[in-house]
Amino acid sequence: MAKNLVIVESPAKVKTIKKYLGKNYSVVASMGHVRDLPKSQMGIDIENDFEPKYITIRGKGELLSELRKEAKKADTIYLATDPDREGEAISWHLKTALKLDAADSKKKVERITFNEITKTAIKNSLKSPRDIDMNLVDAQQARRVLDRMVGYSISPLLWAKVKRGLSAGRVQSVALRIICERESEIDAFIPEEYWTIEANFGVKGEKKPIEAKFYGSIKEKLAINSKEEADTILKYCKKAKYKVADVKNGERVRKAPMPFTTSTMQQEASSVLNFATQKTMRIAQQLYEEGLISYLRTDSTRISDDAKEMAADYIEKNYGKEYLAEPNRKKSDAKKIQDAHEAIRPTDLEKSPVELKDSLSRDQFRLYQLIWKRFIASQMAPAKYATKNVKIQAGDKYLFTASASKVKFAGFMNVYTESGEEKTGGNVISGEIAADSVLSLNEINGKQHFTNPSPHYTEASLVKALEELGIGRPSTYAPTITTLLARRYITKEQKNLYVTEIGTAVDKILEEAFPGIVDVNFTANFETLLDGVEAGRVKWKTIIENFYPDLEKAVEKAEKEIEEVEIRDEVTDVVCEECGRNMVVKYGPHGKFLGCPGFPECRNTKPYYEKIDVKCPKCGNDIVMRMTNKGRRFYGCLGYPECDFTSWPRPSKKSCPDCGGLMVEKGKKLVCINEECKKVIDREEEED
């Protein structure tokens, strides 16, 4: 009989932890929360000091019975749920649901936490058990209760005024407001014209010409705002004589990146791997439960001394002492950073991505490799560049500048380079060029540009914005975005997030009726209050007492004053063959589909095909955007199955300039799909 029972959250952890504990330990899973507020009602006793009414979650009764049986067999029960507020609350609920908090209970109940699922971490946690931290539990209760109040008070209003099935949430509503503000900013943006001038110079002794950019007059930097200004400068420069006015040699240091936090991991996985935030968290959870990475929900960049030593040994062994460096220290805002956890890192550097490739799925391997490389890089020396900046004088009037850089010491870049890292430039300038060297002008051109508005948010940039504004916590970013997409408040096209008609209507109502709820400062300040509860400085019910009366008044006022918003389905020219009505665009789990407006009398549905104004290269029919069963977008011929043309990248309207074939969009390039051609051009050229 096992004398000790360890209760964790997920079955995957059970398998991993069992390997490290002896026969005297039994390990079982609670499958997450076992108690929660009821779904059928708000579940908060307003009249009784806002006391939550917790009930057993539907479907968890049988599991709790099994856990009680296991608990009866044990002398000591270790509650080993996740090391955060949510995990602390689950342990508290387990203790209550299993009746381990009863006065006559003779069971010894201990709370243990570990930041990684390794033998050492688990053994150490058993040596230092503690009581359940009620401050952590109360911080979770405050968040849960306030979020329930917001959701269950405002959502029915949205049902009545807009459409059934909608919802409002404290964090999701602010995230929607942020996206809507960006959309308004983009809509109101007025482009401004500007010009750039680039020149190509031949230099005696240099194998390659120098590419230089117009800087301005000899005295100051000049902006070129019109074709007339550009033409005036070009006319002078084409006749001018050129010489090197100044040469400066220097060194640039590029520091190693910090190890991943939840936010930066989500951003980098989105940029590099094209993972949605929800997918990143799901795969990271799997890696954590397999004991491969440390805890995945963290906003700290701190690394333990043991982890530093592990990294130093690995770097010295595989790269040499010169690649060792003290890890970068990031100044943390004590109001925002919960430093209880380390940054996300591998638990064992000897388990390299290459060695684990066959035992991991493709997505697990790619994310693990990203985390592994980022951590190694964070503990390495900075990269060093030799730089050269050249000022080129045109006659006695204008200046051009050229720069070049060369890697002197790769440092961390031997292992890892961040997405979006700036390019070092195409110039290669030897050390022979000197001041007063005479240059010959090979080519000079002016190019018209227009300023662009701020880009649409992507999942990555929205996560970054939420983190910078102090909205939510690492565990809330992914579910917030997922909820906005699921409610159809926003849509995602080629990574960009766009507000829908429903999202705009909901945001307008929330901003008008509940300005406090969608206020960025309120949401950020609430996180600070939760930190105060966790530290024992603030009573959680005090927060609720101060919040609820204003919410109640705002709801009553909105019910009387807010007008109903009609959201009509988009009518198409596709006729329902069952009843003759024009079908409308509907939304399902995998995106748009066509449905009959006669539902429920007529239940006919069809796939939704979005034409992109490009013809099929095989048969000349229209190419349409389709969705796989898993919701992934691809492009195919409307004549399927007679024509089997498909493409994952989006086909371009521009034909290949060499062979006339179809080109597809791949990042900032267009690529010809003709195997014998494969022409590649910049997408800027397509716009021109």
N, C-alpha and C positions, 0 to 999 in steps of 0.2 A: 504494500500500500504506500502510495506516495504521501509523504508527510507534508510536502509543500506544494501549493498550487500557485502557478503564475498565470495571470489573466492579461492577455494582450488584446489588441483591437482586431487584427486581421489574421486569417488562416495562414497566409504566406509567412508571417512572422513566426507562427507556431513551428513550422517545419525548420526554419533557420535556427531558432533559439533552442529547440530540442537537442540539436547537435552539440550544444555547449554545456548542457546541464546533465547531471547524473540521474540515476534511477529514482532518487528521492524527490524528484521534481516532476510534476505533471503540468503541461502547458496547454491552455485552451484559449479560444478567441471569443470575444463578445460581439464581433461583427459590427463594430462601431458603437453608436449610442444605443442604449436599451430603454431609456425613458426620454420623453420630450413633451412639449406642449401639445394639446390635442389639435388636430387639423380642422375639426368641425366648428371650433369657436376660438376666440382670442386666447382663452385659457389663463387669464390674469384676473385675480380678484381685486378689482379697483377699490372696492369699499374696505377691503381687509389689508391695507398697507401694501397693495400691489403684489400680493403673494402669488407666485406662479403655481398653476395646477398641473403638475407633472403626471403623466400616465405612461403605462407600458406601451411602447411602440407596437402597432399592429404587426403580428407575425413573429414577435420576439418572445411570446409566452413560453413556447416549447423550449427555446434556447435557454431562457432563464431557469426553467425547471432542471435542465441538464447541468447548468452552472451551479445551481443550489446543491445538486447531488455531489458534484465534484468538490464543492466547498465543505460539505459535511465530512468528507473523507480526510480532509487536510487539517493540520494543526495551525499552519501559518498560510495566509493568503497574501500573495504579492500582487498588487495592482500595478501593472506595467504598461499602461496606456501612454500615448504620445506625450513628449515633454513640452506641452504648451497649454494654454488656457483650456482649449477644447478637450485635450487629453485629461487634464485635471478634473474637469467637469464629468467626463465619462467615468472616471474612477469613483468620484463621489456618488454618481447615480448607481453605479454597480454596488457600492457598499450598502446603499439604501435598499435597492431592489433585491439583493441577496440576504437582506436582514442581518448584515454583519455589524450594523451600528446599534442593534438592540442591546438593552441594558444587561440582559441575561446571556448575551453571546460570549462564549469562552474562546472564540477564535481570535488569533492574533492577526491583525490586518496591517500590512505595511505598504507604503507607496514607494515604488522605485522608478527611476527614469534613466535612460541612456540615450546619448546623442548619436550612437551608431550601433548596429547590431553585429557586434564582434564578441568573441569569447572574453577578451579582457574587459570590455565595457560592461558586459552583462555581469561578470563575476564581481567587478568593482561596485556595481549598483546594489548587488545583494549584500555587500559588506557595509553599505551606508544607506539603509532604508530610512524613511521619514514618515511623518503624518501627512494626510492630505492637506494641501495649502488652500484654506478657505478663501484667502484673498484672491487667488487665481480663479477659483470657482466663482466667486462673486463677480469678478470682472467678466467672465463668460456669461453669467446670468444677466448682468446689466445689458450686454450687447444683445443677447437673445430676446430679452423682454422688450427692449426699446425697438428692435427690428420687427418684432411681432406686432407691437402697437402701431408702428408706421404702416406695415403691410396690411394688417387687418382693418385699419381705419380708413386708409386711402384707396385700397384696391376696389372695394364695393362702389366707391364713388366713380372710379374709372369705368366700371362695368355699366353703371347707370348713365354716365355722360358720353362714353365713347363706344366701348364694345366689351362684351363678356370675355372672360379669360385673361384680361390684362392684369398687371400687378404693379405695385410700387414698392420700392425698398429704399432704405436709407442710403446705402452706398451706390446701388444701381441707378437711382434717380440723379445723384450728383454726377455719376459717370456719363449718363445720358445728357445732362446739362452741358458738360464739358464738350461733348461731341457736337451738340447743337450749336454752341457758341462758335466752334471752329467752322461749322458749315455756314453760319451767318457771316463770319469773317471772310470766307472764300467767296460767297455770293456778292458781298459788298465791295470786293477788291477791284480796284481800277488799275490795270497794268500801266506801267510807265516805260517809255522807250529809253534804251541806252545802247551805246556802241562800244565795241572793243576793237583794238587794232593789234594785230600780231605780225611780226616780221621774222624773216629767216636770213641769217648772216653767215657769210663765209669768213673763216679766220685762218690766217696763215699759220701753218703748223698743226692745225686741228683737222682730224680725219672727217669729223662730222660737222655740219653747220650748227649754229646756235639758234634756238628758238627763243624769241624775246617778246615781251608784251609792253605795250605803250604805258608809260607811267604818268607823264604830264610834262609840264614845262621844267626848265632847269631849276626853277625856284620852288615849285609846289606841285602836288598831285592834282590832275585835272580829270573831271568827269566829262564824258562825251554824251550829250543828250539828244543829238539829232544827226541826220545824214549830212546836213550842211556843215556842221562842225567837224564831222569825220572826214568829209571830202577836203576841207581846208587843210587839215593836218596831213592827210595822205598826199595832197598836191605838193606840200613843202617837203615831206619826208622822202618822196620818190626822187627828188633832185638833190637831197642833202648828202653831205659826206659824213661818214660815221667813224667814231673812234671809241675806244674803251675809256670811260671817264674814271672808273674806280673798280677795284677788285678786292673783295673781302673774303678771306678764308676763315672758317670757324668750325665749331663742333656742336652738334645737336644731340641731346640725350633723350631717349624715349623710355619712360618708366614702364616697368612690367604692370600688367593689369591686376586689379584686386581679384581675389578668389570670388566665386559666385555667391551672391545672395539669391533668394527666390526671385526677386524682380529681375536682376541682371541675367540670371539663367533663362528666364522666360523670354527676355528681349533678345538674347543672343541665339537661343534655339529658334525663335521666330525668323530672325534675319538669316542665319546660316543654314538651318535645317528645314525652314518653312513649316515649323510646328505651330499649331494653335496653342494658346496658353493651357487649355484644358488637357491637351495631349501631352504637353511637356510635363505637367504635374502628375498625370497618370503613369507615365513611363518612369519618372523620377521616383515615385512611390514604389514601383516594382523594384528598382535598383536598390532603394533603401531597405526594403523588406528582404532582399537577397543578401544583405550585409555588405553591399559594394560601395555605398556612399553614406555620408553622414546625413543627419536629419535635414529634410528638404524644405522646411518652412522656417525661414530665418531672414532677418534683415541685418545681420551682423557680418562683418568681414574678419572677425577675430579668428585666429588659428591657435590651437592648443600647442603647448611646448612639445609634446610628444609628436604631433603632426609636423611641426617645424623640423624637428630632428630627423624624422623619417624622410622628409623632402630633401634635407641637406645631404643625408647619406646617399640618397638616390642620385641627386644631381652631381655630386662629387664623383661617384662611381661611374656614371654614364657620360658625363660631359666635361668634368674637370673642375678643379677648385676655382678657376677664374670665372666660372659661371655662377658661383654662389653669391648671394646678396641677402642682406637683411630684408625681410618682407616689408612692403610698403605699409605704412600706417595711415588709415583714413580717419580724419577727425569726425567723430560721431556726434550727432545731435541727441543729447540725452533724452529729449522729449519724444523722439521718434524711434530710436533704436532700442530694441529689446536684446540685450547682449547675453542672454542666458545660453544661447546656442552659438556654435561655431558657424563659420561660413560652410557652404556645401563643398565637400571634398571627397576624394576616394578614401576608403578605410585602409587600403593596402596598395601602395604604389607598385609592388611587385606583380600585382594582378593587372597587367597592362591591357589596354584594349585589344591588342593583337592576340594575346594569349586567350582572351575571353570571347573572341569573335565567334567561334563555333558554338558556344553555349548560350549566346545572347541572340535575341531577335535583331533584325536589321535596325529598327528604331532604337532599341535598347543600346545596341552597340554604338550608334551614332551619338546619342546623348551622353553615354558614359565616356566616350572618347573626348567629347567637348569638355566635360567636367574634369576629366583626368588631365588633359593638356592645360586647361586654364589654371588648375591648382599648381602643377609643376611650374608653369610660367610665372605665377605670382611669387614664387620663392626664388626666382633667378635674377641675375644681374640685368640692368637696363641695357638696351641696345644703344650703340653710339654711331653717329653719322658724321662724316667729314662733309662740310657744306662749303659752297662757293657761290657768292652773290656778285653779279657783274652789272654795273651801270653803263649803258651805252648811250653816247651823246649823238644826237642828230643835228648836225650843223651847230648853231649857237642858240638853239631854241628849245628842243625837246629832249626828253630822256626815255629810254626803254630799259627794262630790267630783265635779266635772265638769271636763273638759279639752277643749281645742280647739287645733288647729294649722293654720297656713296657710303655704303655700310662699312664701317671700320671694324665693328665688333657686333655680332648678331645678338648676343645675350639671349634673352627669353624668346626672341623671334625664331630661334632654332626649333622651338617647340610649338609656338602659338602666335597667331596674328589675329587681332580683333576684326570683326566685320565692320565695314565702313572706314577702315584705316586709310588715311590719306596716302595718295601715291607720291613717290619721291620725285616724279617728273622725268621727262624723257631726255633731258640734256646730259651729255657726257663731256665735261670740260676738263682738260688736262691742267696741270699746274703751270704750264708755260705761258698762258695768256697773262698779259700784264697791262697796266695802265698805259694809255696812249697808243695801244696797238690799233692799227688801222683795220677796219672791217669793210667788207663789200656786201652790199644789199643784194640778196638773191630774189627775195619776194616779200611783198607787204600787202596785207589785205585788211579791210574793215568788215566787221560783221554786226548786223543789227540784232538786238535782243530786247526782250520785254521782261520786266520784273514779274515774279510769280507770287501768288498768295502762299500762306503757310500750307503745307501739304495736308491732305486728309489724314486723320489718325489711322494708324494700323494697330493691331493688338499690341505690338511691341511698344510703340510710342505712347499708346494710351496707358499701359502699365507704368511706363516711366513717368508720365504726367501724374498719375494717381499717387505714385510713391513720392514724387517731389512735393506734392501738395499735402502729403500726410493723410491721404484718404484711404481708409481700409488698412489691412495688414497683409502679409505675404499669403496667407491662406484665402484671402477674399478676392484677389485679382482675377483668377481664372473663372470662378463661379459667377462673378459679376458680369464679365463679358459674355459668358455662355448664356446667362439669363437674358441679357439684352438681345442676343441673337435669336434665342428660342421664342421670345415674346414678339419678335419681328419689329422691335423698335429700331433696330439697325440691321443692315445687310453688309456682307463682305464680298467685295469684288477685287480680285487680284491683290489681296492683302489689305486694300483700303476699306475703311468702315464708312458707310453712308447712312444717314438718318432716313427712315421711311416716313410715309404720311402718318402712320399710327404713332411713330416715335415723336414726330413734331407736335402732334395733337396732345399727347400725354405730357410732353415737356412744357407746353404752353399752359396747360391746366395746373401742373405742379408749380411752375414759376409764379403763376398768378395767385393761386390759392394757398400755397405752402412755401413761400420764399425761404423760410428758415430751414426747411427740409433739404432743399436743393442748394443751399448756400455752402460753398466750399469751406468757409471758415468754421461754420457750425460742425460740419462733419469731421474736420481735422481736430477741432477742439474737443470733440467727443472722444477721440482716440486718446487725447491727453488725460481726460477724466478717467478713462478706463485704466490707464497706466497708474493713476492715483489710487484707484480701487485695488489694483494688484499690489501696490506698495503699502496698502493699509491706511492711506491718508484720507480716503473718501469712502463714505458708505454708499453702496450701490443703489439702495432704494431712494437715497436723497436725489440722485440724478434723475430717476424716474419721476419722483414727486414734482420736481421742478419742470419737467418736460411735458407731462401728460395734459395738464389743464390747457396749455396753449394749443396743443394738437387737437383736443376735443372741440375747442371754440372754432378753430380754423375749418374743421370738417363740417360743423353745423352751418357755418357761413357759406362754405363752398356748395353745399347741398342746395341752398336757396338761390345763390347768385350765379353759379357757373352754368352756362348754356350747354345743351347737348351738341356733340360734334358727330356729324355723319361721315362715316368712312365707307365708301362704296367700293365694291369689288371691281377690278379692272375688267371690262367687257372686251372679248376678242371677237374676231370674225369667224372663229371656228364654230360650226353648228353641231349641236348634240344630235347624233343620229337616232337617239332613243325618243326624244320628245320635240326636237326642232328648235329649242331655245339656243341663243348664243351663249357659249360657255364662258366662264369667268376664271380669272387667275386666283388660285387658292394657295395656301402655304401648308406644307407638311413637314415631317421630321427631316426630310432630305431636300427641302427647298420648294420651289414652285411646282404646281401641277394645275391642270385644267379640270374644273368641276362644273357640273350642271347647276345653274341657279335654282333649279326646281327641287333641290334637296330639301327634305328627305324623300319626297315622292319619286324623284328620279335620282339615282345614285351613280350615274355614269361619270367616269373620270378618264382623263387622258394625260399622257406625259406632256410637259410644257417644253416647247422648243423655242429658243430665242434666236432669231436670225441675226447674223452679224454682217450682212451685206458683202459676203465673200462667196465665190463660186467654187464648187468642188473640182479639183484638178483631174479627177477621173471621169466624171460624167457631166459636169456642167450644172448640176443641180445646186440648190442653196446649201451652204454649210450652216449648221445650227449648233447652239450650245446645249449640251445634254448633261445629265447627272447620273453617276453610278449609283448603285444601291446603297453605298456607304456615304453618299453625299458629295463625292468628289467630282469637280467639273471637268468635262472634256468636250471636244468638238468633233462632230461627225456629219456625214452627208444625210440630207433629209430623205434621200432615196433608199435608206437602209430598210430591209436587208439586201435589196438588189445591188446596192453599191456599198462596199465595206470600208470606205475611207474614214479614218479617225485620226485625231491629233490631240495630244495632251496640251502642248503649247497653243496659244490663241493664234489662228491664222491672221495674217495681215492683209489689208486691202492693196498694199503695194506689191507689185510683181517683181521678180528678180530682174535686175537691170542687165544681167548677162544672158540668161536663158529664157526669161519670161515665165519661169515656174513660180509656184506658190512659196511665199516666205512666211515663217512663223516667228512669234515674239519670244525671245529668250533673254530675259533681263533687259539690258539697254541695247541689245542687238537684235537684228533681223537675220534669220538664217534660212537659206534656200533649202527646201526638202528634197530637191533633185540630187540623188546620190552622186551623179557625175559632175555636179556643179558645186553645191554647198557654199555658195557665195555668202559672205557675212558683211553686213553694213550696220552703221550706227542708226538707232531709231530717230535721232535728231534729223538725219538725212530724210527720213520718211516724212517728218513734219514739215521740212523745207519744201 
